[in-house]
């Protein structure tokens, strides 16, 4: 076994460097030609830099190289039978990842379809769920959540208001103060959304985010009045990001708030409406300028509205 290992890494008996050189030359020439053809033949696509193009492709280069080495070594040192077994194993692995990719694509398509339904239902808040998902993305990163956990929370954030499709349009679009029974109907949208999605296997993970995203840290939220850490972390994140979008964009009954006002509001509501640690993380993101483009755009809108009034 020791002799085998030495001979495998010995450049004289096993041409590792020669193989690597050949692969690099093929990789550069082949993909450079592809890049040139694609950019010349399609004027409608967004032009991307040569550096970024090769940077993305190079992510697979090392993996492909080592797979090639494994195949060559298996044939050279262990014979055809072992080589065939390695090929079969690689196909099994490929099929597993391909089926997983198809599942993820189906998941994304379902999410995007529901997102379109939400936007068509309530034009006033069109884009709200997507913005909340973007804010949730930054907040999940700031909290150092695992990638898998973050992706589920962000995906559910995109459709967190799906239950509003069951709420009467007149209630959703009302600019007047809602009657108590109308407000109770609005509050039911969390349960409606949960009931709608709970039987869809692809997206029933983290559905408690939809059910509990209006719970409050102090226990005065709905639908169940959960308190503190009994509220799932995804729902606590969404409570902050959902409110942030309302503060930035405003509503028919509430004008947009400035950056300093939003920070003050988050500080005020930390420990009451919001998980204090998550509110602190969001305040840090705002102060670090992560959402300055949103504030700037809203300031321009306010300036335009004022000019129209005059």
N, C-alpha and C positions, 0 to 999 in steps of 0.2 A: 504493500500500500504506500509506503514511504517512497519507493522507487517510482511508483505511478504518479504520485503527487509531484515529485521532482521533474519527471519527464514532461508532465503536463505544463508546467510553468517554465520549462526550458525552451527558450526561443529557437534553439537549433533543431530540436526534435518536434516541437509543436509550434507552428508559425503564428503565434498570437499577434505579434506586431504587424506582420504582413497582412493578416486578415483584417486587423483594425484599420490599417492604411487603406486597403481596398474598399472597406465599408465606408470610410470617411469620404473618399474620392467619389464613390458612387452616390452617396447621400448628397454631397454638395452639388455635383453636376446635375443629377436627376431633378432635385427639388428646385434648383435655380432655374432650370428650363420650365418647370411647371409654373413657377412664380411669374416668369416673363410671359408665358402664354396666357395665363389667367388674367393678368393685368392688361394685356393688349387686346384680348378678345372680348372683355366685358367692361364697358365704360361705365356701367351703372353701379358697379360694386364700390364699396368704400375702399379706397386705396390704403393698403397697409404697408408699413415699412419693411424692407428686406430683413432688417435686424429682428423685428418682432416676429416675422414669419419663421425664420430659422430658430428663434428662441423657443417658439411653441413646438416646432417639430423635434427639436433636440431632446425634449422630455422623453420621447420614446426611443431615442437612439441607443442609449446605454442598455435599456432593457432588451432591445432587439439584438444588440451585440452579444450579450451574455447568453441569450437563448440560442443564438447561432453557435457559440462556443460549446454549449452543453450538447447540442445535436452532433456537432463534429466530434467531440470527445467521446460521446456514447458510441458512435459508429466506429471510430478508430480503435478504441480500447476494449469495447465490450461486444462488438459484433452487431450483425443486422437485427437479431431478435430484440436486443435491448434498445436499439435505435427505434424500432417499430413501436415498442412499448412507450418510449418517450414521446413519440409523435402522437400516439393515442391519448396519453396523459395531457399533452398540450391542447389537443382538441377538446377534451372534456373541460379543462380549465377555461378555454375560450368560450365554449357554449354556456358555461356557468355565468361568466361575466357578461356575455351577450344577452342572456335572459334577464340578468339583473339590470342591464342598461335599458332593455325594453320595458321592464317594470317601472323604472324611474321615468322614462319618457311618457308612459301612460299616466303616471302620477302627475307629472307636470301638465299634461293635456287636460286632465280632470280639473286641476287647480285653475288653469287659465280659462277653461269653459265656465266654471262657477264665477270667476272674477268678472267675466263679460256680463253674466246674468245680474250680478250685483250692480255694476255700473249702469246697465240699462234700466234697472229698477229705480235708482235714485240718482238723477243727473246732478243734483246739487253737490253730492259727495263723490262724484265720479273721480276716480284716481285716489280716493282716500285710502283704500285698502293697500294699494301698491306703495303709497308713501309710508304707511305704517310698517309695511314689510321692510322697506329700506331702513327706516329708523331702527327697527328691531335687529336688522343685520349688524349695524354698528354697535348697538347695545350688547348683543350676544358676544361680539368680539371683545368689547371692553370688559365683559364679565368672565372672559376666558372659558366659555362653555365649550364642550366638545363639538366637533364639526357636525356629527350626526344629530346631536341635540339641537344645535343652532339651525340646521337645515329644516328640521321638522317644525320648529317654532316659526321660522320665517315663512315657510309654505302655508302653514295654518293662518298666519297673520294676513296673508293675501286674501283669505276668504272669511275672515273672522266675523263679518257682518252678513253672512249668507242668509241667516235667519230672517233678515228684514224683507226678503221676498214674500213672506207671509203676512207682513204688516201692511195695512191699508195705505195706499199712495197719499191720500189726503192727510193722514197723520204724519207720514214721513216728511212731507213737503210743507207742512204748516209752519208759518212764520209767527203765529200767535202762541201765547202760553197754552200748553196742553192741559186739557181737563185730566182729572185724576185717573179716570178709566182709560184715557188715551195714553197717558204716561205708563200705566200698567201694561198696556198692549206693547208699547215700545220695549219695555223691559223683558218681555217674553222672547225677544229675538234671539237671546242666547240659548234658550232651551229649544226653540224652533231649529236653529242651526245645528245643534248637537243631535237632535232627533233625525234630522235630514241626512246626516253624514255617518252616523254611528254604524250602519250596516255595510258601508263600503270599505272592504278590507284594506285596500291600498292606502286609504287616508284616515283610518280610525285611530292612528297613533296621535297623541297629543291633542285629541279633541277636547280634553278638559280645558285647553286654552280658550276655545270658543265658549264653552259653558260658563267659565269663571272670570272672563276678562273684565267684568264690571264689579268684581268683588273688591273690597277695600281692605287695606292693611288693618284698620281699626275695627273691622267686622260689621260695618254699616252698609256694605254693598249688597248686590243681588247676583244670582237668584237665591243663594242659601245662607248668606251672611257669614261666610268663612272669614277667619281672622288670622293674620300673621302668616307664619310659614305653612299653615294648613292650606293656603292658596298655592296651587302649583306654580313653579317658578316662571313657566312660560306665560301664564295668565298675569303674573305680577309684572312681567316685562311689557306685555301688551297693554296693561292698564296705563303705563307711563307713555308708551309710544302712541297709543290711540289718543290720549289726551293732548300730547304734544302736537299732533297734526291739527286738532281742533283749535289749539291756541295759535298755531302758525297761520292757518288758512281762514279761521273764523267760521261763523255760521250766520244764517239769516237773523238770528236773535243775538248774535255775539260777534263784535268786530275782531279782526286779527290783532294779536298782541305783539309788541316789540320784543326783541331779544332779551333786554333787561327785565321786562315784565314777566316773561316766561320763566326766567331763572328765579325770580322772586316768588312766583307762583309754585314752582316745584319745591323750593325751600319751605314755603308755607305748608304745603300739603304732604311733605315727607313725614312719615309716621302716622299720618291720618289716612288720606286716600291712597298714598303710595308707600311701597316698601322703602324705608329710608336709605338703605344701601343702594338700591337700584336708582332711586331718584338722584342720589349723589353721583352715580356713574353717568347718568344722563346730563346732569349739570356740567360735569367735566367735559363731556363731548361737545356740548354747546359752547362752553368757554374756549375750547380748543379749536373752534371754528368749523366743525364737521358739517353744520347745516347753514352756514352763512349764505350760501346761494339761495336757500329757501327764504331766509329773512330778507335778502336783497330784492327778490322777486316780489315778495309781498309788499315791501315798502314802495316799489314802483307802482303796484296796483293801487295802493292807498293814494299815492300822488295823482294817479290818473282819475280816480274817483273824485278827489277834491277838485281837480281841474274841470271835470264835467259839471260839478255842482255850480261852479261859477260861470 
